[in-house]
Amino acid sequence: MQITFKLYANLGEHLPLDKRQGNAMTLDVAPGANIVQVIEPFALPMKLVHLVLVNGVYVPPEERATRTLAEGDVLAIWPPIAGG
């Protein structure tokens, strides 16, 4: 099945070079894959996986290993960001 995978800010460096400018890529994942399984191959530092959204809905850290994805879902991840 296919999902859209988006990485923002410095996490975008973990995407293939040709996908970094748009911060997104289409990704083939196994049916029933969970969020942790999707991000593992990208070697994201887990301390930087801060804000995780599926279709615009926040997924808390304790649900990321069990929250499965469906065809067409959009998985977006942001690192902690400071502002002022």
C-alpha positions as CSV (number, residue, x, y, z in Angstrom):
1,M,0.0,0.0,0.0
2,Q,1.1,3.6,-0.5
3,I,1.3,6.5,2.0
4,T,2.7,10.0,1.8
5,F,5.7,10.4,4.2
6,K,6.7,14.0,5.2
7,L,9.7,15.0,7.2
8,Y,10.1,18.7,8.2
9,A,13.0,20.9,9.3
10,N,16.3,19.1,9.8
11,L,14.6,15.7,9.6
12,G,14.2,16.3,5.9
13,E,17.9,15.4,5.5
14,H,16.8,11.8,6.1
15,L,14.8,11.7,2.8
16,P,16.4,10.7,-0.5
17,L,18.1,13.7,-2.1
18,D,15.5,14.1,-4.8
19,K,12.7,14.4,-2.3
20,R,14.2,16.8,0.2
21,Q,13.1,20.0,-1.5
22,G,9.4,19.1,-1.2
23,N,9.9,17.4,2.2
24,A,7.6,14.5,1.1
25,M,7.6,11.3,-0.8
26,T,5.3,8.5,-1.7
27,L,6.2,5.4,0.2
28,D,5.2,1.7,-0.3
29,V,4.6,0.1,3.1
30,A,3.3,-3.3,4.2
31,P,-0.4,-3.5,5.0
32,G,-0.9,-3.0,8.7
33,A,2.5,-1.2,9.1
34,N,2.7,1.0,12.2
35,I,4.4,4.3,12.5
36,V,7.6,3.0,14.1
37,Q,8.0,0.4,11.4
38,V,7.7,3.1,8.7
39,I,10.3,5.4,10.2
40,E,12.9,2.8,11.2
41,P,14.5,2.5,7.8
42,F,15.1,6.2,7.7
43,A,17.3,6.1,10.9
44,L,15.6,9.1,12.4
45,P,17.0,9.9,15.9
46,M,13.9,9.1,18.1
47,K,14.7,12.1,20.3
48,L,14.0,14.3,17.2
49,V,10.7,12.6,16.4
50,H,8.6,15.0,18.3
51,L,5.3,15.9,16.6
52,V,3.8,13.0,14.6
53,L,0.6,13.5,12.7
54,V,-1.4,11.0,10.6
55,N,-3.8,12.8,8.3
56,G,-3.4,15.9,10.4
57,V,-4.3,14.2,13.7
58,Y,-1.6,14.1,16.5
59,V,-0.4,10.6,17.5
60,P,1.1,10.5,21.0
61,P,4.4,8.7,21.6
62,E,2.8,5.8,23.5
63,E,0.6,5.0,20.4
64,R,3.2,5.2,17.7
65,A,4.2,1.5,17.9
66,T,0.6,0.4,17.6
67,R,-1.0,3.0,15.3
68,T,-1.3,1.3,12.0
69,L,-1.5,3.1,8.7
70,A,-3.9,2.7,5.8
71,E,-3.7,3.2,2.1
72,G,-3.5,6.9,1.3
73,D,-2.6,8.1,4.8
74,V,-0.3,11.1,5.2
75,L,2.4,10.6,7.9
76,A,4.1,13.9,8.9
77,I,6.9,14.3,11.4
78,W,8.5,17.4,12.9
79,P,11.4,17.7,15.3
80,P,11.2,19.9,18.5
81,I,11.2,23.5,17.3
82,A,11.9,26.5,19.5
83,G,10.5,29.9,18.7
84,G,10.4,33.3,20.2
